[in-house]
């Protein structure tokens, strides 16, 4: 029988690629795992292997064409074994039972969840065997070493088998659960139930879709919904979603295209389940054992690597925030009415970005053997967040291009997501310098660990009202904060970080001067 080879996911967020070279021609006999073509993404050159034995009957693209992920790449005549396997799901010639045409068994393959992630822990199943599910309905919560991620269904149907129990470790690109697909989706399906050898070609939901649920300013929707939006010439980012967390469904797109929006929340999306503790219940007087995994394990490895490979040194100072606090108190009510939570942190971040313009070495990164220094153009400032899954350091990209209000809006969304562990890998990577606001919990001085490969991090102590002498020698109450810098002594010396801190401190102590200097 003839079968289309579907171009699988080939990287995080990649939706198309260029055909660089065909390694086979029409009429060629190919074997499973034989390289078929080289394709170029915007990140790398990738070789696509065959997943069945057979004969290539048609190439859908020419060299230099742009191929779409999850679209047919070539057509092939399956070898006898493969054809026999594929035909087991087809009705016999003549009158076929209606149920054969209406339903098909398929395994849901756990897609790429993020860059470099190969496994995850099942935190909570949101469905059970025998449950009916709808396209885009959340099926389970999984925990990676970076974040809590919700996995949605890609088809409507019935769950037939859960391959893992709560607390088990599931593998990316392996079956997560079995389902019986109903209706036209099953009739249109061209692939048999997934096997270990054909996982790579399954048109699974891309990691871009998984991460869209976590990224501010992006539409939360499946590939099928996005395809419908393109067909109807609708900007999906402007469509109000009726699903959980604003997820956009097909009916939302159609309603938007007709000039109206759905008013009620869809019942398809189940409420996210709370992550359960992995602590084994024991008697009060006894010791207990808790596994270190997920985000906590990743943090432990990162911190260990940082302190063992970076010579840290600490620099402390005191900042007078009296004027900045007064300015913020004047503005916060005005911006609250606009839906903006104006805390002190956006001022700290913008002032930090402005000081980096004069001292770009604080925004640099050193290579593995300390032979090259890379000065990063983007000021991606990370903020350490004490989340329920462990310490996360998401960052706001391009602070040098954003106003204080822009940073405040993005910071509120980012920290809210991070506190519940639902932050995307994109928001955790490519940071260039970090802030740890330990003072929000308590304490005045800390020795923060550098977030490798960055070269500096600052810890903010709590704001205290303390007596200080003014220019006239009079004692008055001032709002003061202790700050503690850690620097990479291979790259930064004490004098450099002191001068940098003085400029940053000047912007914060004289906010009017900061606003004038802002570009």
C-alpha positions as CSV (number, residue, x, y, z in Angstrom):
1,X,0.0,0.0,0.0
2,X,1.0,3.6,-0.5
3,X,1.6,5.9,2.4
4,X,2.8,9.5,2.9
5,X,5.8,10.1,5.1
6,X,4.9,13.0,7.4
7,X,7.8,15.4,8.2
8,X,8.1,15.1,12.0
9,X,9.0,17.8,14.6
10,X,12.7,18.6,14.0
11,X,13.3,21.1,16.8
12,X,11.8,23.5,19.3
13,X,9.4,25.9,17.6
14,X,10.4,24.9,14.0
15,X,7.5,24.8,11.6
16,X,9.2,24.7,8.3
17,X,12.6,23.8,6.7
18,X,14.4,24.0,3.4
19,X,15.2,20.8,1.3
20,X,19.0,21.0,0.9
21,X,19.5,17.6,-0.7
22,X,17.5,14.5,-1.6
23,X,19.5,11.4,-0.8
24,X,17.0,9.1,-2.7
25,X,15.1,9.4,-6.0
26,X,11.6,8.3,-7.1
27,X,11.7,4.5,-7.6
28,X,14.5,3.9,-5.1
29,X,14.1,1.1,-2.5
30,X,14.7,2.4,1.0
31,X,15.2,0.7,4.4
32,X,14.0,1.7,7.8
33,X,16.4,4.4,9.3
34,X,18.0,5.0,6.0
35,X,18.7,8.8,5.5
36,X,16.3,10.2,2.9
37,X,17.1,13.9,2.7
38,X,19.0,16.7,4.3
39,X,17.0,19.7,5.5
40,X,18.0,23.1,6.8
41,X,16.2,24.8,9.7
42,X,16.9,28.2,11.0
43,X,19.2,26.5,13.6
44,X,20.9,23.5,12.0
45,X,21.3,21.0,9.1
46,X,19.1,17.9,9.9
47,X,19.0,14.5,8.3
48,X,15.6,12.9,7.9
49,X,15.6,9.1,8.2
50,X,12.9,6.6,6.8
51,X,10.7,4.9,9.3
52,X,9.5,2.0,7.1
53,X,11.0,-0.3,4.4
54,X,9.6,0.3,0.9
55,X,9.9,2.1,-2.5
56,X,9.8,5.9,-2.9
57,X,6.9,6.6,-5.4
58,X,6.8,10.4,-5.2
59,X,8.8,13.3,-3.9
60,X,6.6,16.2,-3.0
61,X,9.3,18.8,-2.9
62,X,12.3,19.8,-5.1
63,X,15.7,20.8,-3.8
64,X,15.5,24.3,-2.4
65,X,11.7,24.1,-1.7
66,X,10.3,24.9,1.8
67,X,8.7,21.9,3.5
68,X,6.2,22.2,6.3
69,X,6.5,20.3,9.6
70,X,3.6,17.8,10.0
71,X,3.0,17.9,6.2
72,X,3.7,15.0,3.7
73,X,7.3,14.9,2.6
74,X,7.2,12.0,0.2
75,X,5.0,9.1,-0.8
76,X,6.2,5.5,-0.6
77,X,5.0,2.0,-1.4
78,X,5.4,0.1,1.9
79,X,7.1,-3.3,1.8
80,X,4.9,-6.3,2.4
81,X,5.4,-6.5,6.2
82,X,4.7,-2.8,6.6
83,X,1.8,-2.9,4.3
84,X,0.3,-5.9,6.1
85,X,0.6,-4.0,9.4
86,X,-0.9,-0.9,8.0
87,X,-3.8,-2.8,6.5
88,X,-4.9,-4.3,9.8
89,X,-6.7,-1.0,10.6
90,X,-8.4,-0.9,7.1
91,X,-11.8,-2.4,6.4
92,X,-12.1,-5.5,4.2
93,X,-13.3,-5.1,0.6
94,X,-17.0,-4.8,0.3
95,X,-19.4,-3.6,3.0
96,X,-17.4,-2.6,6.0
97,X,-18.8,-2.1,9.5
98,X,-19.5,1.5,10.2
99,X,-17.4,1.3,13.4
100,X,-14.3,0.4,11.4
101,X,-14.6,3.6,9.4
102,X,-15.5,5.8,12.4
103,X,-12.8,4.8,14.9
104,X,-9.1,4.1,14.9
105,X,-6.7,3.1,17.7
106,X,-3.6,5.3,18.1
107,X,-1.0,6.0,20.7
108,X,-0.4,9.6,21.8
109,X,3.3,10.2,21.5
110,X,4.8,12.5,24.2
111,X,6.1,15.5,22.1
112,X,9.2,17.6,22.7
113,X,8.5,19.7,25.8
114,X,11.5,21.9,25.6
115,X,15.1,22.2,24.5
116,X,17.2,19.2,25.7
117,X,14.4,17.6,27.8
118,X,14.2,13.8,27.2
119,X,12.0,12.8,30.1
120,X,9.5,14.1,32.6
121,X,7.6,13.0,35.7
122,X,3.8,12.4,35.6
123,X,2.5,14.7,38.3
124,X,-1.3,14.2,37.8
125,X,-3.5,12.5,35.2
126,X,-6.5,14.7,34.4
127,X,-8.3,11.8,32.7
128,X,-8.8,8.1,33.3
129,X,-9.1,5.0,31.1
130,X,-12.5,5.0,29.4
131,X,-12.9,8.8,29.6
132,X,-14.0,10.7,26.5
133,X,-11.7,13.6,25.6
134,X,-11.9,16.5,23.2
135,X,-9.2,18.1,21.0
136,X,-7.0,20.5,23.1
137,X,-8.4,19.1,26.4
138,X,-5.7,18.9,29.1
139,X,-4.8,15.3,29.7
140,X,-2.0,15.4,32.3
141,X,0.4,17.6,34.2
142,X,4.1,16.6,33.8
143,X,7.2,18.0,35.6
144,X,10.4,18.5,33.7
145,X,13.6,19.7,35.3
146,X,12.6,23.3,34.4
147,X,8.8,23.7,34.8
148,X,5.4,22.2,35.2
149,X,3.8,21.6,31.8
150,X,0.3,20.6,30.8
151,X,-0.1,18.1,27.9
152,X,-3.3,18.6,25.8
153,X,-5.0,16.0,23.5
154,X,-4.6,16.5,19.8
155,X,-7.7,14.6,18.8
156,X,-11.2,13.9,20.1
157,X,-11.8,10.3,21.2
158,X,-11.7,7.8,24.1
159,X,-8.7,7.1,26.4
160,X,-8.1,3.3,26.2
161,X,-4.9,2.9,28.2
162,X,-2.6,5.0,30.4
163,X,1.0,3.8,30.0
164,X,2.3,5.5,33.2
165,X,1.2,5.9,36.7
166,X,1.3,9.1,38.8
167,X,5.0,9.6,39.8
168,X,6.4,7.6,36.9
169,X,9.0,9.0,34.5
170,X,7.8,9.3,30.9
171,X,10.1,9.4,27.9
172,X,9.8,12.1,25.2
173,X,8.9,10.6,21.8
174,X,7.4,7.5,23.5
175,X,3.7,6.6,23.8
176,X,2.0,8.4,26.7
177,X,-1.5,7.0,26.5
178,X,-3.6,5.0,24.0
179,X,-6.8,6.4,22.6
180,X,-9.6,5.5,20.2
181,X,-10.0,8.3,17.7
182,X,-13.6,9.0,16.7
183,X,-15.3,10.5,13.7
184,X,-13.8,12.2,10.7
185,X,-10.4,12.5,12.3
186,X,-10.1,8.7,12.4
187,X,-11.3,8.4,8.8
188,X,-8.7,10.9,7.7
189,X,-5.8,9.3,9.6
190,X,-3.2,7.7,7.3
191,X,-1.0,6.3,10.0
192,X,-1.3,3.0,12.0
193,X,-0.9,2.8,15.7
194,X,2.5,4.2,16.7
195,X,5.3,1.8,17.3
196,X,8.8,2.3,18.7
197,X,10.2,2.5,15.1
198,X,7.7,5.0,13.9
199,X,7.6,7.5,16.7
200,X,9.8,10.0,14.9
201,X,7.3,10.4,12.1
202,X,4.2,10.9,14.2
203,X,2.7,14.4,13.6
204,X,2.6,15.1,17.3
205,X,1.8,18.5,18.7
206,X,4.9,20.6,18.5
207,X,6.8,22.0,21.5
208,X,6.0,25.4,20.2
209,X,2.3,24.7,21.0
210,X,3.2,23.5,24.5
211,X,5.2,26.6,25.2
212,X,2.6,29.0,23.7
213,X,0.5,28.2,26.8
214,X,3.3,29.8,28.9
215,X,4.4,32.7,26.9
216,X,2.8,36.1,27.5
217,X,1.5,37.8,24.3
218,X,1.2,34.6,22.4
219,X,-2.0,32.7,21.3
220,X,-2.6,29.5,23.1
221,X,-3.8,27.1,20.4
222,X,-3.1,23.7,18.8
223,X,-1.6,23.4,15.2
224,X,-5.1,22.5,13.9
225,X,-6.6,25.7,15.3
226,X,-3.7,27.7,13.9
227,X,-4.1,26.1,10.5
228,X,-7.8,27.1,10.5
229,X,-6.9,30.7,11.4
230,X,-4.5,30.9,8.5
231,X,-7.2,29.5,6.2
232,X,-9.7,32.1,7.4
233,X,-7.1,34.9,7.2
234,X,-7.5,35.5,11.0
235,X,-4.7,36.9,13.2
236,X,-4.9,34.3,15.9
237,X,-3.1,36.5,18.5
238,X,-6.2,38.8,18.5
239,X,-8.7,36.0,19.0
240,X,-10.2,35.9,22.6
241,X,-9.9,32.3,23.8
242,X,-12.8,30.7,25.6
243,X,-10.7,27.8,27.0
244,X,-8.7,27.5,30.2
245,X,-5.9,30.1,30.4
246,X,-7.3,31.8,27.3
247,X,-6.8,28.7,25.0
248,X,-8.2,29.4,21.5
249,X,-10.5,26.7,20.0
250,X,-11.8,26.3,16.4
251,X,-15.2,27.8,17.3
252,X,-13.4,30.9,18.7
253,X,-11.6,31.4,15.4
254,X,-14.8,30.9,13.4
255,X,-16.7,33.3,15.7
256,X,-14.0,35.9,15.4
257,X,-14.0,35.5,11.6
258,X,-17.8,36.1,11.6
259,X,-17.3,39.2,13.7
260,X,-18.3,37.9,17.1
261,X,-16.5,36.3,20.0
262,X,-17.5,33.5,22.3
263,X,-18.7,34.8,25.6
264,X,-18.5,31.8,27.9
265,X,-15.6,29.6,28.8
266,X,-15.4,26.2,27.1
267,X,-16.1,23.2,29.2
268,X,-13.4,21.3,27.2
269,X,-10.5,22.5,29.3
270,X,-10.2,20.8,32.7
271,X,-8.8,22.8,35.5
272,X,-5.1,22.2,36.1
273,X,-4.6,19.7,38.9
274,X,-2.4,20.6,41.8
275,X,1.0,19.1,41.8
276,X,1.2,16.4,44.4
277,X,4.0,16.0,46.8
278,X,6.4,13.1,46.3
279,X,7.1,12.8,50.1
280,X,6.3,9.3,51.5
281,X,4.0,9.6,54.5
282,X,5.7,8.2,57.6
283,X,5.2,8.3,61.4
284,X,5.9,11.7,62.9
285,X,8.9,10.5,65.0
286,X,10.6,8.8,62.1
287,X,13.0,10.1,59.4
288,X,11.5,10.7,55.9
289,X,13.1,10.4,52.5
290,X,12.3,12.8,49.7
291,X,13.7,12.4,46.2
292,X,15.6,15.3,44.7
293,X,14.3,15.6,41.2
294,X,12.8,18.0,38.7
295,X,13.6,21.7,39.1
296,X,15.4,21.1,42.5
297,X,17.8,18.6,40.9
298,X,18.5,20.9,38.0
299,X,19.2,23.8,40.4
300,X,21.5,21.6,42.5
301,X,23.5,20.7,39.4
302,X,23.6,24.2,38.1
303,X,24.7,25.7,41.5
304,X,27.4,23.0,41.9
305,X,28.8,23.6,38.5
306,X,28.8,27.4,39.1
307,X,30.7,27.4,42.4
308,X,33.1,24.7,41.2
309,X,34.1,26.5,38.0
310,X,33.6,30.2,38.7
311,X,35.9,32.1,41.3
312,X,33.2,34.2,43.1
313,X,33.9,37.4,44.9
314,X,31.3,39.5,46.8
315,X,30.9,43.3,46.9
316,X,28.3,44.9,49.2
317,X,26.9,48.4,49.4
318,X,23.9,50.4,50.7
319,X,21.3,52.2,48.5
320,X,19.1,55.1,49.7
321,X,15.7,54.4,48.2
322,X,13.8,57.3,49.9
323,X,13.2,59.3,46.7
324,X,12.5,56.3,44.5
325,X,10.0,55.0,47.0
326,X,8.2,58.4,47.0
327,X,8.1,58.5,43.2
328,X,6.7,54.9,43.0
329,X,4.0,55.8,45.7
330,X,3.0,58.8,43.5
331,X,2.6,56.6,40.4
332,X,1.4,53.2,41.6
333,X,-2.3,54.1,42.0
334,X,-2.4,55.7,38.5
335,X,-0.9,52.7,36.9
336,X,-2.9,50.2,38.9
337,X,-6.0,51.6,37.2
338,X,-4.4,50.7,33.9
339,X,-3.8,47.1,35.1
340,X,0.0,47.7,35.8
341,X,1.5,46.5,39.1
342,X,4.3,49.0,39.6
343,X,6.7,47.6,42.2
344,X,10.3,48.7,42.8
345,X,11.8,45.8,40.7
346,X,11.1,47.4,37.3
347,X,13.1,50.4,38.4
348,X,16.0,48.2,39.5
349,X,15.9,46.3,36.2
350,X,15.8,49.4,34.0
351,X,18.6,51.2,36.0
352,X,20.7,48.0,35.7
353,X,20.2,48.0,31.9
354,X,21.2,51.7,31.8
355,X,24.3,51.1,33.8
356,X,25.3,48.1,31.6
357,X,25.5,50.6,28.6
358,X,28.5,52.1,30.4
359,X,29.9,48.8,31.7
360,X,29.1,46.1,29.1
361,X,31.5,43.7,30.7
362,X,28.8,43.0,33.3
363,X,26.6,41.7,30.5
364,X,29.2,39.4,29.0
365,X,29.8,35.6,29.0
366,X,33.1,33.7,29.0
367,X,33.7,30.5,27.0
368,X,34.5,27.1,28.6
369,X,38.3,27.5,28.5
370,X,38.2,31.2,29.4
371,X,39.9,32.2,26.2
372,X,37.1,34.4,24.8
373,X,34.7,37.0,26.2
374,X,31.3,37.4,24.5
375,X,29.7,40.8,25.0
376,X,25.9,40.2,24.8
377,X,24.0,42.8,22.9
378,X,20.6,42.0,24.6
379,X,20.1,42.9,28.2
380,X,18.1,39.8,29.3
381,X,17.7,40.4,33.0
382,X,16.7,37.4,35.1
383,X,14.7,37.5,38.4
384,X,15.0,34.6,40.8
385,X,11.5,33.4,41.8
386,X,10.8,31.1,44.8
387,X,8.2,28.9,43.0
388,X,6.3,25.9,44.3
389,X,8.6,23.6,42.2
390,X,11.9,25.2,43.3
391,X,14.0,28.2,42.4
392,X,13.4,29.5,38.9
393,X,15.2,32.4,37.2
394,X,13.1,33.5,34.2
395,X,14.4,36.6,32.4
396,X,12.8,39.5,30.6
397,X,14.3,39.9,27.1
398,X,15.8,43.1,25.7
399,X,15.3,45.4,28.8
400,X,17.4,48.0,27.0
401,X,14.6,48.5,24.5
402,X,11.7,48.6,27.1
403,X,10.3,51.3,29.3
404,X,9.8,50.8,33.1
405,X,6.1,50.3,32.5
406,X,6.7,47.7,29.8
407,X,9.1,45.8,32.1
408,X,6.5,46.1,35.0
409,X,3.8,44.5,32.8
410,X,6.0,41.6,31.6
411,X,7.4,41.1,35.1
412,X,4.0,40.6,36.7
413,X,3.0,37.9,34.1
414,X,6.4,36.2,34.3
415,X,6.6,36.0,38.1
416,X,2.9,34.8,38.3
417,X,3.7,32.0,35.9
418,X,7.0,31.1,37.6
419,X,5.5,30.9,41.1
420,X,3.2,28.0,39.9
421,X,6.0,26.5,37.9
422,X,4.4,27.1,34.5
423,X,7.2,29.1,32.8
424,X,8.4,28.1,29.4
425,X,12.0,27.0,28.6
426,X,12.3,30.1,26.3
427,X,11.8,32.4,29.4
428,X,14.5,30.5,31.3
429,X,17.3,30.5,28.8
430,X,19.6,33.2,27.3
431,X,19.7,35.3,30.5
432,X,22.7,37.7,30.7
433,X,22.6,39.0,34.3
434,X,20.4,38.2,37.3
435,X,18.7,39.8,40.4
436,X,17.8,37.9,43.5
437,X,15.2,39.7,45.7
438,X,15.9,37.9,48.9
439,X,14.7,40.9,50.9
440,X,11.1,40.2,49.8
441,X,11.3,37.3,52.3
442,X,13.7,38.7,54.8
443,X,17.4,39.4,55.4
444,X,19.8,42.2,54.5
445,X,23.0,40.6,53.1
446,X,23.5,37.5,51.0
447,X,26.2,35.8,48.9
448,X,24.3,34.9,45.7
449,X,25.6,32.2,43.4
450,X,26.2,33.3,39.8
451,X,23.8,31.9,37.3
452,X,26.3,30.4,34.9
453,X,27.3,31.4,32.1
454,X,26.5,34.9,33.4
455,X,29.3,36.8,35.1
456,X,27.4,38.7,37.8
457,X,24.3,38.5,40.1
458,X,23.0,40.9,42.7
459,X,21.0,40.1,45.8
460,X,18.6,42.8,47.2
461,X,18.1,43.0,50.9
462,X,14.9,44.2,52.6
463,X,14.1,47.9,52.8
464,X,14.7,49.3,56.3
465,X,13.9,52.7,57.7
466,X,17.0,53.8,59.5
467,X,18.5,57.0,60.9
468,X,21.1,58.8,58.7
469,X,22.8,62.2,58.8
470,X,21.8,64.7,56.1
471,X,23.9,67.3,54.5
472,X,23.2,69.7,57.4
473,X,24.3,67.2,59.9
474,X,20.8,66.5,61.1
475,X,19.5,63.0,61.7
476,X,16.6,61.9,59.6
477,X,14.8,58.7,58.7
478,X,15.8,57.2,55.3
479,X,14.7,54.1,53.5
480,X,17.8,52.0,52.9
481,X,18.6,48.7,51.3
482,X,21.7,46.5,51.5
483,X,22.8,45.0,48.2
484,X,25.3,42.2,47.6
485,X,27.0,41.6,44.3
486,X,28.7,38.3,43.3
487,X,31.1,38.6,40.4
488,X,33.2,36.2,38.2
489,X,36.8,37.2,39.2
490,X,38.1,35.8,35.9
491,X,36.3,38.6,34.1
492,X,35.5,41.3,36.6
493,X,37.7,42.9,39.2
494,X,36.7,44.8,42.3
495,X,37.2,48.2,40.9
496,X,35.0,47.5,37.9
497,X,32.0,46.2,39.9
498,X,32.4,49.1,42.4
499,X,32.2,51.7,39.6
500,X,29.3,49.9,37.9
501,X,27.5,49.7,41.2
502,X,28.0,53.4,41.9
503,X,26.4,54.3,38.6
504,X,23.4,51.9,39.1
505,X,23.1,53.3,42.7
506,X,23.1,56.8,41.3
507,X,20.2,56.1,39.0
508,X,18.2,54.6,41.8
509,X,18.9,57.3,44.4
510,X,18.2,60.1,41.9
511,X,15.2,58.7,39.9
512,X,14.7,62.1,38.1
513,X,18.2,61.9,36.7
514,X,17.5,58.3,35.6
515,X,14.4,59.3,33.8
516,X,16.3,62.1,32.0
517,X,19.1,59.7,31.0
518,X,16.7,57.1,29.8
519,X,16.7,56.4,26.0
